[in-house]
């Protein structure tokens, strides 16, 4: 659908990466880089020319939060409550 179209180089595609384990939904999303943290990090990385160094602290926070969520899921076999029970306040 994007072949030889304007902006094709800006397109990102994510697919399923099978590992063979029983994982939580968040673990699968992180492995496939489709979770909210990975997508936000990708957006920050894609806008480095616009943002400069302004997104670095947010990027680091997202990396740390994603790592903590992975560790929690690995240790407990469940996704963190702040991920499962998250609601949009607006």
Rosetta silent file (secondary structure, phi, psi, omega in degrees, C-alpha in Angstrom):
SEQUENCE: XXXXXXXXXXXXXXXXXXXXXXXXXXXXXXXXXXXXXXXXXXXXXXXXXXXXXXXXXXXXXXXXXXXXXXXXXXXXXXXXXXXXXXXXXX
SCORE:     score description
SCORE:     0.000 S_00000001
   1 L     0.000  -23.422 -178.043    0.000    0.000    0.000 S_00000001
   2 L  -105.878    2.627 -176.670    2.921    2.362    0.518 S_00000001
   3 L   -60.905  126.128  178.818    5.049    1.270   -2.442 S_00000001
   4 L    56.514   36.245  176.805    6.360    4.309   -4.350 S_00000001
   5 L  -113.783  154.600  178.599    4.231    6.735   -2.336 S_00000001
   6 L   -61.518  135.108  179.124    5.245    9.985   -0.717 S_00000001
   7 L    81.922    9.682 -178.479    6.343    9.483    2.888 S_00000001
   8 H   -58.360  -34.992 -178.553    7.025    5.755    2.434 S_00000001
   9 H   -69.621  -12.896  179.290   10.297    6.102    4.371 S_00000001
  10 H   -90.519   -8.864 -177.238    8.315    7.288    7.424 S_00000001
  11 L   -74.390  135.543  176.015    6.233    4.097    7.594 S_00000001
  12 L  -121.068  137.532 -179.495    6.958    1.660   10.428 S_00000001
  13 L  -122.879  134.368  177.891    5.699   -1.930   10.464 S_00000001
  14 L  -119.820  141.161 -179.682    5.518   -4.164   13.514 S_00000001
  15 L  -130.944  178.368 -177.596    4.912   -7.907   13.401 S_00000001
  16 L   -85.842  130.227  177.952    4.488  -10.859   15.725 S_00000001
  17 L  -113.689  109.426 -177.407    7.646  -12.392   17.196 S_00000001
  18 L   -82.568  132.819  176.244    7.063  -15.909   18.515 S_00000001
  19 L  -119.037  -21.014  177.147    9.201  -17.093   21.408 S_00000001
  20 L    92.985    9.073  178.951    7.210  -20.135   22.537 S_00000001
  21 L  -104.068  165.782  171.127    6.521  -19.078   26.129 S_00000001
  22 L   -92.859  112.603 -175.567    3.314  -18.315   27.949 S_00000001
  23 L  -122.977  164.519  174.937    3.493  -14.592   28.471 S_00000001
  24 L   -76.878  162.677  177.732    1.209  -11.817   29.627 S_00000001
  25 H   -57.277  -37.933  179.323   -0.371   -9.531   27.019 S_00000001
  26 H   -67.115  -41.500  177.910    2.024   -6.738   27.973 S_00000001
  27 H   -59.168  -42.547  178.003    5.071   -8.997   27.603 S_00000001
  28 H   -63.989  -42.953  179.768    3.907   -9.968   24.114 S_00000001
  29 H   -64.205  -40.866  179.160    3.296   -6.340   23.191 S_00000001
  30 H   -66.353  -43.127  179.180    6.750   -5.308   24.452 S_00000001
  31 H   -61.170  -37.118 -179.048    8.443   -8.170   22.587 S_00000001
  32 L   -89.284    1.890  178.946    6.639   -7.141   19.401 S_00000001
  33 L    57.670   38.468  177.265    7.319   -3.440   20.072 S_00000001
  34 L  -115.435    6.242  178.531    3.623   -2.591   19.895 S_00000001
  35 L   -78.330  165.854 -177.057    3.165   -1.483   23.508 S_00000001
  36 H   -62.679  -32.287 -179.124    2.585    2.169   24.420 S_00000001
  37 H   -69.891  -48.715 -179.078    6.119    2.559   25.747 S_00000001
  38 H   -63.033  -39.467 -179.863    7.877    1.250   22.636 S_00000001
  39 H   -68.093  -38.306  177.027    5.664    3.292   20.325 S_00000001
  40 H   -67.501  -39.412  177.116    6.292    6.487   22.288 S_00000001
  41 H   -63.287  -42.155  177.015   10.044    5.787   22.262 S_00000001
  42 H   -60.665  -41.537  178.528    9.867    5.230   18.501 S_00000001
  43 H   -63.542  -42.921  178.491    8.064    8.558   18.080 S_00000001
  44 H   -63.714  -44.064  179.788   10.718   10.355   20.133 S_00000001
  45 H   -64.301  -34.948 -179.494   13.513    8.687   18.161 S_00000001
  46 H   -73.161  -20.774 -177.758   11.827    9.602   14.873 S_00000001
  47 L  -106.252   20.144 -178.591   11.593   13.260   15.905 S_00000001
  48 H   -57.970  -35.058 -179.821   15.177   13.752   17.080 S_00000001
  49 H   -67.521  -27.794  179.424   15.780   16.293   14.325 S_00000001
  50 H   -89.790  -46.039 -175.752   12.814   18.335   15.618 S_00000001
  51 H   -79.438  -28.635 -173.115   13.087   17.711   19.356 S_00000001
  52 L    67.470 -126.343 -177.894   16.841   17.674   19.657 S_00000001
  53 L   -97.293    3.377 -174.520   17.694   16.621   23.199 S_00000001
  54 L   -67.087  -26.529 -177.547   14.329   17.657   24.694 S_00000001
  55 L   -90.524    1.204 -173.185   12.838   14.159   24.588 S_00000001
  56 H   -65.875  -39.913 -179.275   15.722   12.386   26.321 S_00000001
  57 H   -70.305  -38.101  176.615   14.316   12.500   29.860 S_00000001
  58 H   -65.588  -41.392  179.088   10.898   11.294   28.689 S_00000001
  59 H   -61.533  -43.643  179.141   12.563    8.546   26.642 S_00000001
  60 H   -64.433  -40.619  177.392   14.579    7.414   29.661 S_00000001
  61 H   -61.251  -44.339  179.435   11.433    7.416   31.831 S_00000001
  62 H   -63.488  -41.735  177.566    9.605    5.296   29.250 S_00000001
  63 H   -61.529  -45.174 -179.732   12.497    2.819   29.049 S_00000001
  64 H   -65.193  -40.269  179.371   12.633    2.486   32.841 S_00000001
  65 H   -66.560  -41.199  178.871    8.844    2.070   33.095 S_00000001
  66 H   -64.610  -41.683  178.567    8.844   -0.562   30.345 S_00000001
  67 H   -64.658  -42.612  178.560   11.667   -2.468   32.050 S_00000001
  68 H   -63.388  -39.939  178.643    9.896   -2.338   35.418 S_00000001
  69 H   -65.362  -40.427  177.582    6.680   -3.626   33.810 S_00000001
  70 H   -64.047  -44.556  179.357    8.575   -6.495   32.162 S_00000001
  71 H   -62.209  -42.911  179.411   10.275   -7.421   35.423 S_00000001
  72 H   -62.486  -45.386 -179.854    6.966   -7.364   37.302 S_00000001
  73 H   -64.028  -38.282  179.227    5.297   -9.558   34.676 S_00000001
  74 H   -65.873  -42.224 -176.091    8.220  -11.989   34.729 S_00000001
  75 H   -75.299  -35.950 -173.449    8.210  -12.255   38.520 S_00000001
  76 H  -107.035  -18.037 -176.472    4.451  -12.454   39.088 S_00000001
  77 L    78.930   10.733 -179.910    3.071  -13.793   35.817 S_00000001
  78 L  -134.084  155.970  174.848    0.679  -10.844   35.627 S_00000001
  79 L   -76.368  151.535  178.847    0.750   -7.399   34.101 S_00000001
  80 L   -60.391  148.470 -179.245    1.150   -4.457   36.510 S_00000001
  81 H   -59.975  -38.852 -178.606   -2.098   -2.993   37.889 S_00000001
  82 H   -67.199  -16.367  175.172   -1.344    0.466   36.512 S_00000001
  83 H   -89.574  -45.338 -177.095   -1.258   -1.097   33.042 S_00000001
  84 H   -69.505  -43.226 -175.052   -4.297   -3.361   33.364 S_00000001
  85 L   -97.099   17.407 -178.526   -6.544   -0.842   35.157 S_00000001
  86 L   -67.411  136.390  175.542   -5.409    2.228   33.240 S_00000001
  87 L  -132.334  153.010  176.866   -8.175    4.603   32.151 S_00000001
  88 L   -83.855  121.086 -173.530   -8.216    7.775   30.097 S_00000001
  89 L   -79.949   -9.225 -173.653   -9.146   10.597   32.464 S_00000001
  90 L  -104.693    0.000    0.000  -10.379   13.016   29.830 S_00000001
